[in-house]
Amino acid sequence: MKQELDVRGLACPLPVLKARKRLKEMASGDVLVVQATDPGSQKDFRAFADTTGHALLSSSMDAGVYTFEIRRR
């Protein structure tokens, strides 16, 4: 299952904290699509995936919006 989380306009560390909370509510293997505008979120979501064991499937940027796909472990 795929869920979306819009954290545009929020600054570090809120995007990652909100993503962590949402992922806890999801089943293993589900994918969370996060949209953020904080430029630091690129580094933050990579580090988050590395430290939690979730898989960062993709990371992209279009018109100032960063999109991350994270699969729950």
N, CA, C and O atoms as CSV, one atom per row, in Angstrom:
chain,resi,resn,atom,element,x,y,z
A,1,MET,N,N,0.847,-1.172,0.000
A,1,MET,CA,C,0.000,0.000,0.000
A,1,MET,C,C,0.893,1.237,0.000
A,1,MET,O,O,1.983,1.228,0.573
A,2,LYS,N,N,0.427,2.287,-0.641
A,2,LYS,CA,C,1.169,3.537,-0.728
A,2,LYS,C,C,0.370,4.640,-0.042
A,2,LYS,O,O,-0.826,4.803,-0.281
A,3,GLN,N,N,1.057,5.395,0.817
A,3,GLN,CA,C,0.438,6.538,1.488
A,3,GLN,C,C,1.245,7.783,1.177
A,3,GLN,O,O,2.427,7.695,0.842
A,4,GLU,N,N,0.614,8.940,1.287
A,4,GLU,CA,C,1.288,10.204,1.017
A,4,GLU,C,C,1.317,11.060,2.273
A,4,GLU,O,O,0.410,11.020,3.105
A,5,LEU,N,N,2.395,11.840,2.381
A,5,LEU,CA,C,2.564,12.757,3.507
A,5,LEU,C,C,3.093,14.071,2.955
A,5,LEU,O,O,4.167,14.108,2.354
A,6,ASP,N,N,2.349,15.142,3.155
A,6,ASP,CA,C,2.731,16.472,2.675
A,6,ASP,C,C,3.288,17.270,3.852
A,6,ASP,O,O,2.552,17.653,4.761
A,7,VAL,N,N,4.591,17.513,3.821
A,7,VAL,CA,C,5.231,18.297,4.876
A,7,VAL,C,C,5.860,19.562,4.279
A,7,VAL,O,O,6.813,20.113,4.832
A,8,ARG,N,N,5.317,20.011,3.149
A,8,ARG,CA,C,5.824,21.235,2.524
A,8,ARG,C,C,5.639,22.404,3.481
A,8,ARG,O,O,4.611,22.530,4.146
A,9,GLY,N,N,6.653,23.252,3.534
A,9,GLY,CA,C,6.603,24.417,4.406
A,9,GLY,C,C,7.175,24.181,5.790
A,9,GLY,O,O,7.390,25.135,6.538
A,10,LEU,N,N,7.425,22.942,6.143
A,10,LEU,CA,C,7.991,22.636,7.460
A,10,LEU,C,C,9.511,22.536,7.368
A,10,LEU,O,O,10.048,22.062,6.367
A,11,ALA,N,N,10.199,22.985,8.413
A,11,ALA,CA,C,11.653,22.949,8.454
A,11,ALA,C,C,12.136,21.805,9.336
A,11,ALA,O,O,11.392,21.274,10.161
A,12,CYS,N,N,13.379,21.444,9.144
A,12,CYS,CA,C,14.035,20.392,9.913
A,12,CYS,C,C,13.862,20.664,11.401
A,12,CYS,O,O,14.021,21.809,11.824
A,13,PRO,N,N,13.556,19.694,12.182
A,13,PRO,CA,C,13.462,18.256,11.921
A,13,PRO,C,C,12.040,17.758,11.687
A,13,PRO,O,O,11.816,16.549,11.630
A,14,LEU,N,N,11.081,18.662,11.551
A,14,LEU,CA,C,9.670,18.253,11.474
A,14,LEU,C,C,9.338,17.294,10.328
A,14,LEU,O,O,8.575,16.356,10.559
A,15,PRO,N,N,9.864,17.468,9.100
A,15,PRO,CA,C,9.516,16.508,8.047
A,15,PRO,C,C,9.867,15.062,8.412
A,15,PRO,O,O,9.068,14.150,8.199
A,16,VAL,N,N,11.057,14.864,8.957
A,16,VAL,CA,C,11.479,13.509,9.326
A,16,VAL,C,C,10.667,12.996,10.513
A,16,VAL,O,O,10.291,11.824,10.539
A,17,LEU,N,N,10.397,13.843,11.481
A,17,LEU,CA,C,9.619,13.402,12.648
A,17,LEU,C,C,8.206,12.989,12.247
A,17,LEU,O,O,7.686,11.991,12.747
A,18,LYS,N,N,7.586,13.746,11.355
A,18,LYS,CA,C,6.240,13.391,10.907
A,18,LYS,C,C,6.267,12.107,10.068
A,18,LYS,O,O,5.351,11.289,10.153
A,19,ALA,N,N,7.307,11.937,9.269
A,19,ALA,CA,C,7.439,10.709,8.480
A,19,ALA,C,C,7.639,9.502,9.402
A,19,ALA,O,O,7.043,8.448,9.184
A,20,ARG,N,N,8.467,9.656,10.420
A,20,ARG,CA,C,8.694,8.564,11.379
A,20,ARG,C,C,7.383,8.138,12.041
A,20,ARG,O,O,7.095,6.949,12.172
A,21,LYS,N,N,6.599,9.128,12.452
A,21,LYS,CA,C,5.312,8.830,13.100
A,21,LYS,C,C,4.382,8.083,12.145
A,21,LYS,O,O,3.750,7.102,12.537
A,22,ARG,N,N,4.296,8.541,10.900
A,22,ARG,CA,C,3.411,7.894,9.930
A,22,ARG,C,C,3.883,6.470,9.625
A,22,ARG,O,O,3.068,5.552,9.528
A,23,LEU,N,N,5.200,6.285,9.473
A,23,LEU,CA,C,5.727,4.955,9.171
A,23,LEU,C,C,5.423,3.958,10.291
A,23,LEU,O,O,5.187,2.779,10.028
A,24,LYS,N,N,5.428,4.427,11.527
A,24,LYS,CA,C,5.107,3.544,12.656
A,24,LYS,C,C,3.689,2.992,12.550
A,24,LYS,O,O,3.406,1.905,13.054
A,25,GLU,N,N,2.799,3.737,11.898
A,25,GLU,CA,C,1.400,3.328,11.761
A,25,GLU,C,C,1.174,2.417,10.554
A,25,GLU,O,O,0.084,1.872,10.385
A,26,MET,N,N,2.195,2.252,9.719
A,26,MET,CA,C,2.058,1.501,8.475
A,26,MET,C,C,2.556,0.070,8.643
A,26,MET,O,O,3.300,-0.235,9.575
A,27,ALA,N,N,2.141,-0.793,7.737
A,27,ALA,CA,C,2.572,-2.187,7.757
A,27,ALA,C,C,3.922,-2.334,7.062
A,27,ALA,O,O,4.290,-1.525,6.210
A,28,SER,N,N,4.639,-3.362,7.436
A,28,SER,CA,C,5.923,-3.652,6.808
A,28,SER,C,C,5.742,-3.822,5.299
A,28,SER,O,O,4.827,-4.513,4.850
A,29,GLY,N,N,6.622,-3.184,4.520
A,29,GLY,CA,C,6.543,-3.259,3.070
A,29,GLY,C,C,5.745,-2.142,2.422
A,29,GLY,O,O,5.851,-1.929,1.214
A,30,ASP,N,N,4.943,-1.423,3.208
A,30,ASP,CA,C,4.190,-0.289,2.664
A,30,ASP,C,C,5.144,0.844,2.296
A,30,ASP,O,O,6.247,0.938,2.835
A,31,VAL,N,N,4.711,1.697,1.379
A,31,VAL,CA,C,5.546,2.802,0.899
A,31,VAL,C,C,4.914,4.133,1.288
A,31,VAL,O,O,3.714,4.345,1.118
A,32,LEU,N,N,5.748,5.019,1.813
A,32,LEU,CA,C,5.325,6.369,2.161
A,32,LEU,C,C,5.962,7.335,1.169
A,32,LEU,O,O,7.179,7.331,0.984
A,33,VAL,N,N,5.137,8.162,0.532
A,33,VAL,CA,C,5.612,9.184,-0.401
A,33,VAL,C,C,5.533,10.518,0.328
A,33,VAL,O,O,4.452,10.976,0.699
A,34,VAL,N,N,6.693,11.132,0.527
A,34,VAL,CA,C,6.777,12.383,1.286
A,34,VAL,C,C,7.120,13.526,0.342
A,34,VAL,O,O,8.021,13.408,-0.489
A,35,GLN,N,N,6.398,14.629,0.475
A,35,GLN,CA,C,6.704,15.843,-0.272
A,35,GLN,C,C,7.132,16.913,0.717
A,35,GLN,O,O,6.409,17.234,1.660
A,36,ALA,N,N,8.337,17.466,0.482
A,36,ALA,CA,C,8.906,18.460,1.384
A,36,ALA,C,C,9.502,19.606,0.583
A,36,ALA,O,O,9.806,19.459,-0.600
A,37,THR,N,N,9.666,20.752,1.243
A,37,THR,CA,C,10.299,21.896,0.594
A,37,THR,C,C,11.604,22.296,1.263
A,37,THR,O,O,12.321,23.145,0.733
A,38,ASP,N,N,11.929,21.724,2.386
A,38,ASP,CA,C,13.165,22.039,3.100
A,38,ASP,C,C,14.352,21.415,2.361
A,38,ASP,O,O,14.412,20.191,2.238
A,39,PRO,N,N,15.300,22.226,1.866
A,39,PRO,CA,C,16.447,21.673,1.141
A,39,PRO,C,C,17.258,20.668,1.966
A,39,PRO,O,O,17.855,19.748,1.406
A,40,GLY,N,N,17.282,20.837,3.273
A,40,GLY,CA,C,18.007,19.913,4.143
A,40,GLY,C,C,17.359,18.540,4.230
A,40,GLY,O,O,17.965,17.595,4.735
A,41,SER,N,N,16.136,18.427,3.742
A,41,SER,CA,C,15.430,17.143,3.842
A,41,SER,C,C,16.110,16.061,3.012
A,41,SER,O,O,15.969,14.880,3.329
A,42,GLN,N,N,16.844,16.423,1.961
A,42,GLN,CA,C,17.550,15.420,1.169
A,42,GLN,C,C,18.522,14.649,2.044
A,42,GLN,O,O,18.511,13.418,2.064
A,43,LYS,N,N,19.353,15.369,2.757
A,43,LYS,CA,C,20.326,14.740,3.651
A,43,LYS,C,C,19.617,14.051,4.813
A,43,LYS,O,O,19.993,12.948,5.210
A,44,ASP,N,N,18.599,14.698,5.350
A,44,ASP,CA,C,17.899,14.165,6.519
A,44,ASP,C,C,17.217,12.829,6.227
A,44,ASP,O,O,17.296,11.907,7.039
A,45,PHE,N,N,16.545,12.712,5.073
A,45,PHE,CA,C,15.844,11.464,4.776
A,45,PHE,C,C,16.801,10.325,4.440
A,45,PHE,O,O,16.505,9.165,4.725
A,46,ARG,N,N,17.951,10.647,3.835
A,46,ARG,CA,C,18.958,9.601,3.607
A,46,ARG,C,C,19.465,9.065,4.943
A,46,ARG,O,O,19.544,7.853,5.144
A,47,ALA,N,N,19.804,9.964,5.843
A,47,ALA,CA,C,20.294,9.562,7.159
A,47,ALA,C,C,19.215,8.805,7.934
A,47,ALA,O,O,19.510,7.819,8.609
A,48,PHE,N,N,17.978,9.262,7.839
A,48,PHE,CA,C,16.858,8.597,8.507
A,48,PHE,C,C,16.728,7.157,8.028
A,48,PHE,O,O,16.587,6.242,8.839
A,49,ALA,N,N,16.773,6.955,6.722
A,49,ALA,CA,C,16.660,5.602,6.171
A,49,ALA,C,C,17.833,4.735,6.627
A,49,ALA,O,O,17.640,3.575,6.993
A,50,ASP,N,N,19.037,5.287,6.607
A,50,ASP,CA,C,20.223,4.524,7.019
A,50,ASP,C,C,20.146,4.092,8.476
A,50,ASP,O,O,20.532,2.972,8.809
A,51,THR,N,N,19.655,4.958,9.342
A,51,THR,CA,C,19.655,4.648,10.771
A,51,THR,C,C,18.457,3.809,11.220
A,51,THR,O,O,18.524,3.143,12.254
A,52,THR,N,N,17.369,3.833,10.458
A,52,THR,CA,C,16.163,3.105,10.885
A,52,THR,C,C,15.968,1.778,10.172
A,52,THR,O,O,15.201,0.933,10.633
A,53,GLY,N,N,16.657,1.586,9.049
A,53,GLY,CA,C,16.480,0.349,8.294
A,53,GLY,C,C,15.379,0.413,7.255
A,53,GLY,O,O,15.169,-0.557,6.527
A,54,HIS,N,N,14.670,1.527,7.167
A,54,HIS,CA,C,13.692,1.708,6.104
A,54,HIS,C,C,14.455,1.937,4.798
A,54,HIS,O,O,15.586,2.423,4.820
A,55,ALA,N,N,13.847,1.592,3.665
A,55,ALA,CA,C,14.515,1.744,2.376
A,55,ALA,C,C,14.082,3.039,1.698
A,55,ALA,O,O,12.891,3.269,1.488
A,56,LEU,N,N,15.047,3.879,1.360
A,56,LEU,CA,C,14.770,5.080,0.582
A,56,LEU,C,C,14.777,4.649,-0.882
A,56,LEU,O,O,15.840,4.490,-1.482
A,57,LEU,N,N,13.593,4.461,-1.454
A,57,LEU,CA,C,13.463,3.937,-2.812
A,57,LEU,C,C,13.805,4.968,-3.864
A,57,LEU,O,O,14.418,4.640,-4.880
A,58,SER,N,N,13.414,6.222,-3.632
A,58,SER,CA,C,13.721,7.274,-4.598
A,58,SER,C,C,13.709,8.628,-3.918
A,58,SER,O,O,13.098,8.829,-2.868
A,59,SER,N,N,14.414,9.550,-4.563
A,59,SER,CA,C,14.500,10.924,-4.101
A,59,SER,C,C,14.587,11.800,-5.336
A,59,SER,O,O,15.451,11.591,-6.188
A,60,SER,N,N,13.694,12.784,-5.441
A,60,SER,CA,C,13.714,13.661,-6.603
A,60,SER,C,C,13.297,15.068,-6.193
A,60,SER,O,O,12.774,15.284,-5.100
A,61,MET,N,N,13.542,16.032,-7.104
A,61,MET,CA,C,13.174,17.407,-6.843
A,61,MET,C,C,12.600,18.000,-8.112
A,61,MET,O,O,13.159,17.834,-9.196
A,62,ASP,N,N,11.471,18.698,-7.974
A,62,ASP,CA,C,10.845,19.362,-9.097
A,62,ASP,C,C,10.199,20.648,-8.606
A,62,ASP,O,O,9.345,20.619,-7.720
A,63,ALA,N,N,10.597,21.757,-9.171
A,63,ALA,CA,C,10.021,23.074,-8.840
A,63,ALA,C,C,10.075,23.369,-7.341
A,63,ALA,O,O,9.124,23.909,-6.776
A,64,GLY,N,N,11.189,23.013,-6.701
A,64,GLY,CA,C,11.371,23.313,-5.289
A,64,GLY,C,C,10.714,22.349,-4.333
A,64,GLY,O,O,10.753,22.562,-3.122
A,65,VAL,N,N,10.105,21.281,-4.852
A,65,VAL,CA,C,9.468,20.275,-3.999
A,65,VAL,C,C,10.279,18.983,-4.094
A,65,VAL,O,O,10.493,18.443,-5.179
A,66,TYR,N,N,10.716,18.511,-2.949
A,66,TYR,CA,C,11.466,17.259,-2.861
A,66,TYR,C,C,10.486,16.132,-2.584
A,66,TYR,O,O,9.627,16.246,-1.710
A,67,THR,N,N,10.617,15.044,-3.331
A,67,THR,CA,C,9.739,13.890,-3.147
A,67,THR,C,C,10.589,12.683,-2.794
A,67,THR,O,O,11.573,12.381,-3.471
A,68,PHE,N,N,10.201,11.996,-1.731
A,68,PHE,CA,C,10.908,10.814,-1.254
A,68,PHE,C,C,9.936,9.649,-1.179
A,68,PHE,O,O,8.803,9.805,-0.724
A,69,GLU,N,N,10.379,8.489,-1.623
A,69,GLU,CA,C,9.598,7.265,-1.457
A,69,GLU,C,C,10.364,6.372,-0.492
A,69,GLU,O,O,11.513,6.004,-0.736
A,70,ILE,N,N,9.708,6.036,0.599
A,70,ILE,CA,C,10.337,5.252,1.664
A,70,ILE,C,C,9.514,3.998,1.909
A,70,ILE,O,O,8.311,4.074,2.163
A,71,ARG,N,N,10.177,2.828,1.832
A,71,ARG,CA,C,9.483,1.568,2.113
A,71,ARG,C,C,9.762,1.190,3.567
A,71,ARG,O,O,10.912,1.140,4.005
A,72,ARG,N,N,8.675,0.926,4.306
A,72,ARG,CA,C,8.798,0.553,5.707
A,72,ARG,C,C,9.423,-0.828,5.840
A,72,ARG,O,O,9.081,-1.755,5.105
A,73,ARG,N,N,10.332,-0.947,6.777
A,73,ARG,CA,C,10.992,-2.246,7.001
A,73,ARG,C,C,10.076,-3.220,7.652
A,73,ARG,O,O,10.469,-4.358,7.912
